Amino acid sequence: MEKSEVFTFGETMVLFQPEQMLPLEYIHQFPKKIGGAESNVAIGLTRLGHSVTWFSKLGNDPFGRFVLKSIRGEGVDVSSCLLTDEAPTGLLFKEQLSPEDMNVYYYRKGSAASLMQPDELDAGAIAAARILHISGITPALSESALATVMEAIDIAKRNGTKIVFDPNLRLKLWSAEQAKKTFNEIAANADVILPGLDEGQLMTGETDVEAVAQALADGDNEKIIVIKLGDKGAYLHAGEQKTYIEGFPVDRIVDPVGAGDGFAAGVISGLLREEPLEQAVRRANAIGAMVVGVSGDIEGLPTFEAVERFMKPAGANRDVKR
């Protein structure tokens, strides 16, 4: 099988997201979907026209098979994934009380993904990929998952595979102190870092956007830092290139979860296409704006053609067909 442009790995769970905006105790029907940062990025990239391999360890149960079939159906290579009888597939529930008020409840402790081991990685696929995408969620799952992340980084470094790191802080999984230490260790090895401002502040101790980016770059002119600023867009720091890139207006937020993953897919797509960085970040901003307008983690991720239409100036036939 031909190797993919991007390799990523982590936990994808079965997502139960009710259509009603009510406390969960009053919800009686839960549509079944999937949710996971790394698979969101993988699916986002395939819709943008790229080839991606996604690795994980899933429970050998109906939910694990559902996750595998769903991601395979999006065109992602899942051939290196493993099923285990030792632990179940993780679950999460979304509770939305208003467009701005979202709670997420995880049932993932001791899940199959937390059992992944360094020697289970497809080293050949990482070595052949142009980009290794890592999220800060995977190292928080367990000690063996952390070791797996560090092994993937070692493989990438030895083979010239560029590393893109999205911190994706989850304080329900570990402490801020643990996250800071691990994030900085990964960031030191990364070629591209995609933090939210709060994550960058945690990692550096700085508060100002530009100071955060400067600290993360740590004097390395080759390192690319893109700080996500929500509806304000993003700040790009790459060598002498330091600029704010405006976001796109959002008429109505339906579901904010997954916007950062769509943003990461947009940046990585631009890198793969060897586009100017400002153009890549602008498209990433557009994808984030599109994702928050649709319910679910992956449902709003656009095709390349759809995001190009979305980015046209107002009045220039900016219909958003997916």
Order of alpha helices (4+ residues) and beta strands (2+ residues): beta-beta-beta-alpha-beta-beta-alpha-beta-beta-beta-alpha-beta-alpha-beta-alpha-beta-alpha-alpha-beta-beta-beta-alpha-alpha-alpha
